[in-house]
Amino acid sequence: MVKIRLRGEAVPFYVRLASTDWLVLEEIYLHGEYAGVDGLITGPRMIVDLGANAGFSVRYWQKLFPKARIIALEPDPENCLVCRHNINAAELEHQVTLVEAGIGTRRCRGRRLADGSGEWGYRVAEAGPGEAGTFDMFSLAEVFDTYAAGQNIDLLKCDIEGSERDLFRNCHSWINRVEAIAVELHPPYTMQELMADLRLAAADFKVAKTLREKTYPLVLLRRGQ
């Protein structure tokens, strides 16, 4: 792990050499991955970041919305270590709660699925019968009740490498606490399926902006007014 500085950023970032950390940092800070979110919501008080990875998105939210409280979830322990370094470097411990866990449809133990996509593309699943699992998985309703009791979520950022399909197909218990969503969609889950799942949950969301249209679409959704 090394410490680097980006032009225009007063606080350094921690990155791992020979990892996908560099690609994530470039996407967010050089290519403007989430540009436009600031025009979607005003003065958010609560942000939930699913798939916080190395913490670069967490730092981005804090700079964009300095008064917001952030709940960051990341299941991989090595990613969590780097994420914590990046939170601490910016002295955000009082503002950011880092939860080392994955998101599922219920509380259980999870396991990482083998793939070759690197640190930014870890996929997870529930541990099967006889498998111990390597980390906790919580439902999003439980996360909200535990870390944001009685509060609405002004922004839900969701980059969970394919698990968004199960998340939104079982969203009826929590979706009406969310005001805006930034979600990356991974095939075979489509935009049409996402909107259908939201309608089934009686959640009136509309597409506010499409940030990326290629292999993995990235869209901003806003609750209808």
C-alpha positions in Angstrom: 0.0 0.0 0.0 1.3 3.4 -0.9 0.2 7.0 -0.3 -0.5 9.2 -3.3 -1.8 12.7 -3.9 -4.1 13.9 -6.6 -4.0 17.4 -8.0 -6.7 19.5 -6.3 -7.0 17.1 -3.4 -5.5 18.2 -0.1 -5.7 14.8 1.6 -3.7 11.9 0.1 -5.2 8.5 -0.9 -3.9 5.0 -0.1 -3.8 2.6 -3.0 -2.4 -0.9 -3.5 0.2 -1.4 -6.1 -0.6 -3.9 -8.9 -4.3 -3.7 -8.0 -7.5 -2.2 -9.5 -7.4 0.6 -7.0 -5.9 2.9 -9.6 -8.7 2.2 -12.0 -11.4 3.0 -9.4 -9.6 6.2 -8.4 -9.4 7.3 -12.1 -13.1 6.5 -12.7 -14.3 8.6 -9.8 -11.8 11.5 -9.7 -10.5 11.8 -13.2 -13.4 10.6 -15.4 -16.2 11.9 -13.1 -18.0 8.6 -12.6 -20.6 10.2 -10.3 -20.6 13.7 -11.7 -24.2 14.9 -11.7 -25.2 13.4 -8.3 -24.8 16.9 -6.7 -27.5 18.2 -9.0 -29.8 15.3 -8.0 -29.9 15.8 -4.3 -29.5 18.9 -2.1 -28.1 18.9 1.4 -28.2 15.1 2.1 -28.0 14.0 5.7 -27.6 10.2 5.2 -25.7 8.3 2.4 -25.4 4.6 2.3 -22.5 3.3 0.1 -22.9 -0.4 -0.9 -19.6 -1.7 -2.3 -17.3 0.9 -0.8 -14.2 -1.0 -2.0 -11.1 1.0 -1.1 -13.0 4.0 0.1 -12.6 6.4 -2.8 -16.3 6.8 -3.3 -16.7 7.5 0.4 -14.2 10.3 0.2 -15.9 11.6 -2.9 -19.3 11.8 -1.1 -17.8 13.5 1.9 -16.2 16.2 -0.2 -19.3 16.7 -2.3 -21.6 16.6 0.8 -19.5 17.6 3.8 -22.4 17.5 6.3 -23.7 14.1 5.4 -23.3 11.0 7.5 -22.1 8.0 5.5 -22.7 4.3 6.1 -20.2 2.3 4.0 -20.5 -1.5 3.5 -17.7 -3.6 2.0 -17.4 -7.4 2.5 -13.8 -8.0 1.5 -11.4 -7.6 4.5 -8.5 -6.4 2.3 -10.6 -3.8 0.7 -11.9 -2.8 4.1 -8.3 -2.3 5.4 -7.6 0.2 2.5 -11.0 1.8 2.9 -10.3 2.4 6.6 -6.9 3.9 5.8 -8.6 6.3 3.4 -11.3 7.2 5.9 -8.7 7.9 8.7 -6.4 9.9 6.4 -9.2 12.4 5.9 -10.1 12.2 9.6 -13.7 11.1 8.8 -14.0 8.5 11.6 -16.8 10.6 13.3 -18.7 10.9 10.0 -18.3 7.5 8.3 -19.4 4.1 9.7 -17.6 1.3 7.9 -19.4 -2.0 8.1 -17.4 -5.1 7.0 -20.3 -7.0 5.5 -22.1 -7.9 2.3 -25.7 -7.2 1.3 -28.1 -10.1 0.9 -31.8 -10.8 1.2 -31.4 -11.9 4.9 -28.8 -12.2 7.7 -26.4 -15.1 6.9 -22.8 -15.9 6.3 -21.3 -15.1 2.8 -18.5 -16.3 0.6 -16.6 -14.7 -2.2 -17.0 -16.2 -5.7 -13.9 -16.9 -7.6 -13.3 -14.6 -10.6 -10.5 -12.8 -12.3 -11.9 -9.2 -12.2 -9.6 -8.1 -9.4 -10.2 -6.0 -6.2 -12.9 -3.9 -7.7 -15.1 -6.8 -8.9 -15.4 -9.2 -6.0 -18.7 -11.1 -6.3 -20.3 -12.6 -3.2 -23.0 -15.2 -2.4 -24.6 -16.8 0.6 -22.5 -19.7 2.0 -24.2 -23.0 1.2 -24.9 -25.9 3.5 -21.7 -27.1 5.2 -19.9 -23.9 4.3 -18.7 -21.6 7.1 -18.6 -18.5 5.1 -16.0 -15.7 5.5 -18.1 -12.6 6.3 -21.5 -11.5 7.4 -24.3 -10.7 5.1 -27.2 -8.4 6.1 -30.4 -7.4 4.6 -30.6 -3.7 3.7 -33.6 -3.3 6.0 -31.4 -4.5 8.9 -28.6 -2.1 7.9 -31.0 0.8 7.8 -32.6 -0.1 11.2 -29.2 -0.6 12.8 -27.2 2.3 11.5 -29.9 4.8 10.4 -32.8 4.1 12.7 -35.7 6.4 12.0 -34.0 8.2 9.2 -34.5 8.3 5.5 -31.6 7.6 3.1 -31.0 10.6 0.9 -28.6 8.6 -1.4 -28.1 4.9 -1.9 -25.0 4.1 -3.9 -25.1 0.5 -5.1 -22.1 -1.1 -6.9 -22.3 -4.7 -5.7 -21.2 -6.7 -8.8 -24.4 -8.4 -9.8 -26.1 -8.8 -6.4 -28.3 -5.8 -7.2 -30.7 -8.1 -8.9 -31.6 -9.9 -5.7 -31.4 -6.6 -3.8 -34.1 -4.8 -5.8 -36.2 -7.9 -6.3 -36.6 -7.9 -2.5 -36.8 -4.2 -1.8 -40.3 -3.7 -0.6 -39.3 -3.6 3.1 -36.9 -0.7 2.7 -37.2 1.1 -0.7 -39.6 3.7 0.6 -37.0 5.1 2.9 -34.7 5.9 0.0 -34.9 9.2 -1.9 -32.3 8.7 -4.6 -30.2 5.8 -6.0 -27.0 5.6 -7.9 -26.8 2.0 -9.2 -24.4 0.2 -11.5 -26.2 -2.6 -13.4 -24.5 -5.9 -14.2 -25.8 -8.2 -16.9 -28.1 -10.1 -17.1 -30.0 -7.6 -14.9 -31.3 -4.8 -17.1 -32.7 -1.3 -16.7 -36.1 -2.6 -17.7 -36.0 -5.3 -15.0 -34.9 -2.8 -12.3 -37.8 -0.4 -13.1 -40.2 -3.3 -13.1 -38.9 -4.5 -9.7 -39.3 -0.9 -8.3 -42.9 -0.8 -9.6 -43.7 -4.1 -8.0 -42.5 -2.6 -4.7 -44.8 0.4 -5.3 -41.8 2.7 -5.4 -42.2 5.6 -7.7 -38.7 6.2 -9.1 -37.7 7.8 -12.3 -34.4 7.9 -14.2 -32.8 11.3 -13.5 -29.6 10.8 -15.4 -27.7 8.0 -17.2 -24.0 8.4 -16.3 -22.8 5.4 -18.3 -24.4 3.3 -21.0 -21.8 0.8 -22.0 -21.1 -2.7 -20.6 -22.2 -1.8 -17.0 -24.8 1.0 -17.1 -24.7 3.5 -14.3 -27.9 5.4 -13.6 -29.2 7.9 -11.2 -32.8 7.4 -10.0 -34.9 9.9 -8.1 -38.1 9.4 -6.3 -41.0 10.9 -8.2 -42.3 14.2 -6.9 
